Amino acid sequence: MAPDELSTPLAPRRSGGRSGRWTQPLLLAISGAFALAILVALAWVVIVDAPLGGEPVVRVAIEAPASRTASPVLPGSGKRKEDAAAGAENRIVTVIDGKSGARTEVAVHPGADGGDEAVGAAPPIDARLSEVSRHGAIPRIAEDGTRPLDAYSRADPNAASRKGPQIVIVVGGLGVSATATGEAIAKLPKGTTFAFVPYSTELPRWVARARGAGHEVLLQLPMEPFDYPDNDPGPQTLLSSLRPVENLDRLYWFLSRAQGYAGVTNFMGARLTANAEAFRPVLAEIAARGLLYFDDGTSARSMTAKVAAETKGAYLKADVVIDAKPNWADIDAALERLERQAGDKGFAIGSAGVLPVSIERIARWAKAAEGRGVRIVPLSTLVARSKQS
């Protein structure tokens, strides 16, 4: 009888079969290949010069800069003759090849970043029109009586003799969004007046670009609204609860943020401008420094006209808030109303924010309005002909 296989003790199989003969050499081959790959990688790191670590590289055709030794530097200017003649502010940047690590200097011309096209050099800043405060340089009237308003106005001196109704468009809120600010500079006509919020770290650059493009510039002053602090304009806001000396110190902080502006305007501020006693020292100081004050017309309770008459400073107020209702139909209607008013009395002033719909509709209207004989003029154009009321 054959033995019961279930009762046979289990025993380990002996190696040495056909499959067993190939296992050890195969493992050795795999280990060797892995070690070889590591050695190759180490050799590549040591031998090959790849300073950017193999990052993706885009190759573009570039124009090598012209020799910088052939052109002499203009005395005291630090600029080459050809740069000064062209009004260029070319920048030299270093391009590093991602594979070889080779470094090449290239000239980046204004407009290469898509932002400075058709923008010339800004008119110079007059050193006589500033003085040093604890916050930095702030505007003042020069010893010969020249005001910042006079020096930085972009008004046409022959404007009064030219035919056609005059319309001022003041666009505020600039300098916060680079995209919106760039769009405004690119699309709006030169006569448009630009008002900048004072908080941008790029504010001096934006003001210079706007002035270089032919725009008159105002600086916006954050002021207390009725729902403050739930609605907070930002740091250093001028408040009706502060002492005059405190508000003036905050005013100086704002005024030091940039140079080259012809005047200032409110940024919010319904509560402060409704309080004549609190607002009077601020407006008096603005007038004493030779600046125009513009009321954007957003607050029906503003006492600015009354206070400005007392301080005898240059003052103008918007007739129409163009984008009080920020949709294209209402904006178009406001622009039509503005044009009718200009036709009736010879001039009108509109204010708007830097909303994309506002920029698009104003730019569209301006092209058509100029064909009808309407002239878009800087705000300071109307200082001499408008009376404070």
ABEGO torsion letter per residue (X at the ends): XBBBAAABBBBBBBBGBAAAAAAAAAAAAAAAAAAAAAAAAAAAAAABBBAAGGBBBBBBBBBBBBBAAABBBBBGAGBBAAAAAAGBBBBBBBBBBAAAGBBBBBBBBBGAAGAABGBBBBBBBBAAABBBBAAEBBBBBBAAGBBAAAAABABBAAAAABBEBBBBBBBBGBGABAAAAAAAAAABBAABBBBBBAABAAAAAAAAAAAAAGBBBBBBBBBBBAAOAABBAEBGBBBAABBAAAAAAAAAAAAAABBGBABBBBBEGAAAAABAAAAAAAAAAAAAAGBBBBBAGABAABAAAAAAAAAGBBBBBBABBAAABBBAAAAAAAAAAAAAAAAAAGBBBBBBBABAAAAAAAAAAAAAAAAAGBBBBBAAAAAAABBBX
